[in-house]
Amino acid sequence: MENSEEGSEEKRPYQEREFTTEDGKAYEYFADKIYFRYISLDKSIGSKRTLVMPENYVVLIFCLQGSCAYCGIEKNSLLFTIENRHCNSFYFGKENVLVEARTESKLEAMIVYAQVDYFFSFSYDHALQWKEFESKVKTGNQAQLHRASIYLDQKINLLLLQILEEKLNPKLKNYFIEAKVTELILYQMDQLLQNPKSQPEPGLKPEEAEKMEMARQLLLKNLKTGISLKSLALEVGTNEFTLKKHFKLQFGSSVFSYLLAYKMEQAKDLLKQSDLKIAEIAEELGYQHPTHFSAAFKKATGMLPKAYREQHLK
């Protein structure tokens, strides 16, 4: 792959390219320690890709929209799945995999490949699950870091946005990307250190999970007017304490964090794809004052709504 600066004799520390596919667009970045690909498929139903997995890399998968499954080709078996707005780290060993989209709507994902030695240069003995993952990787066995994938909260969303949208001098970009990927790795380690024994909480019973899905739908249905936790709990037949506990178990995030992340994603879509004024978008998302919306948007994305819209209209 050639550098974008034709005729330059200086060897750049990374390479990148943007390209379109038959069902969407993609962006790739290559450097010594890190390779990543961002994909955005407009129509993902039936979309399948065979990937030749690099043996000496840990794969960090961030599913921004939709869901997908990774299946082993040799044994024709399901290896791992990533659900909508979740992430996890995996090691596939020597086996190539088939990636299959499991949603009819848009599929958007970031897949980061980090060299094994680089990934585990941050090892910490007190994170039992991290050490187990490292042991499996270094003996060539397939493994996943988190037993239950992590919800894409504001911090992860912001890091991914910075990786994709930051415009830096080519001589600096490699250092910037490595710093941001380091943050993503350390953030995953921090999730394990919050629970040193790394024992996952028991899952919800089917009827409890059904109530939480009902709560999620009601939450989004009342996006503009809002709904209190007390009312939400009463609607689904539980209490506030149980609602907060079970919602986090089901979706990996508190009710407030989930709602805020959803609002910010809706805001980005409306800013890019509609002619609504910023005040109108704020109202649609349940903000009484546009300034409150602008402050929340900047905290989540690092940009004010106006600047974000201008950047994406270029």
Secondary structure as the mmCIF struct_conf table of DSSP 4:
data_model
#
loop_
_struct_conf.conf_type_id
_struct_conf.id
_struct_conf.beg_label_comp_id
_struct_conf.beg_label_asym_id
_struct_conf.beg_label_seq_id
_struct_conf.end_label_comp_id
_struct_conf.end_label_asym_id
_struct_conf.end_label_seq_id
BEND BEND1 SER A 4 GLU A 5
TURN_TY1_P TURN_TY1_P1 GLU A 6 GLY A 7
BEND BEND2 GLU A 10 GLU A 10
HELX_LH_PP_P HELX_LH_PP_P1 LYS A 11 ARG A 12
BEND BEND3 PRO A 13 PRO A 13
STRN STRN1 TYR A 14 THR A 21
TURN_TY1_P TURN_TY1_P2 GLU A 22 ASP A 23
STRN STRN2 GLY A 24 ALA A 31
BEND BEND4 ASP A 32 LYS A 33
STRN STRN3 ILE A 34 LEU A 41
BEND BEND5 ASP A 42 ASP A 42
TURN_TY1_P TURN_TY1_P3 ILE A 45 GLY A 46
STRN STRN4 LYS A 48 LEU A 51
TURN_TY1_P TURN_TY1_P4 GLU A 55 ASN A 56
STRN STRN5 TYR A 57 GLN A 65
BEND BEND6 GLY A 66 GLY A 66
STRN STRN6 CYS A 68 GLY A 72
TURN_TY1_P TURN_TY1_P5 ILE A 73 ASN A 76
STRN STRN7 SER A 77 ILE A 82
TURN_TY1_P TURN_TY1_P6 ASN A 84 ARG A 85
STRN STRN8 HIS A 86 TYR A 91
TURN_TY1_P TURN_TY1_P7 GLY A 93 LYS A 94
STRN STRN9 VAL A 97 ALA A 101
BEND BEND7 GLU A 104 SER A 105
STRN STRN10 LEU A 107 GLN A 115
HELX_RH_AL_P HELX_RH_AL_P1 VAL A 116 PHE A 119
HELX_RH_3T_P HELX_RH_3T_P1 PHE A 120 PHE A 122
TURN_TY1_P TURN_TY1_P8 ASP A 125 HIS A 126
HELX_RH_AL_P HELX_RH_AL_P2 LEU A 128 LYS A 138
TURN_TY1_P TURN_TY1_P9 THR A 139 GLY A 140
STRN STRN11 ALA A 143 GLN A 144
BEND BEND8 LEU A 145 LEU A 145
BEND BEND9 ARG A 147 ALA A 148
HELX_LH_PP_P HELX_LH_PP_P2 SER A 149 SER A 149
STRN STRN12 ILE A 150 TYR A 151
HELX_RH_AL_P HELX_RH_AL_P3 GLN A 154 GLU A 165
HELX_RH_AL_P HELX_RH_AL_P4 PRO A 170 LEU A 193
TURN_TY1_P TURN_TY1_P10 GLN A 194 GLN A 194
BEND BEND10 ASN A 195 ASN A 195
TURN_TY1_P TURN_TY1_P11 PRO A 196 LYS A 197
HELX_LH_PP_P HELX_LH_PP_P3 GLN A 199 LYS A 205
HELX_RH_AL_P HELX_RH_AL_P5 PRO A 206 LYS A 221
TURN_TY1_P TURN_TY1_P12 ASN A 222 THR A 225
HELX_RH_AL_P HELX_RH_AL_P6 LEU A 229 VAL A 236
TURN_TY1_P TURN_TY1_P13 GLY A 237 GLY A 237
BEND BEND11 THR A 238 THR A 238
HELX_RH_AL_P HELX_RH_AL_P7 GLU A 240 PHE A 251
BEND BEND12 GLY A 252 SER A 253
HELX_RH_AL_P HELX_RH_AL_P8 VAL A 255 GLN A 273
HELX_RH_AL_P HELX_RH_AL_P9 ILE A 278 GLU A 284
TURN_TY1_P TURN_TY1_P14 LEU A 285 GLY A 286
BEND BEND13 GLN A 288 HIS A 289
HELX_RH_AL_P HELX_RH_AL_P10 PRO A 290 THR A 301
BEND BEND14 GLY A 302 MET A 303
HELX_RH_AL_P HELX_RH_AL_P11 PRO A 305 HIS A 312
TURN_TY1_P TURN_TY1_P15 LEU A 313 LEU A 313
#
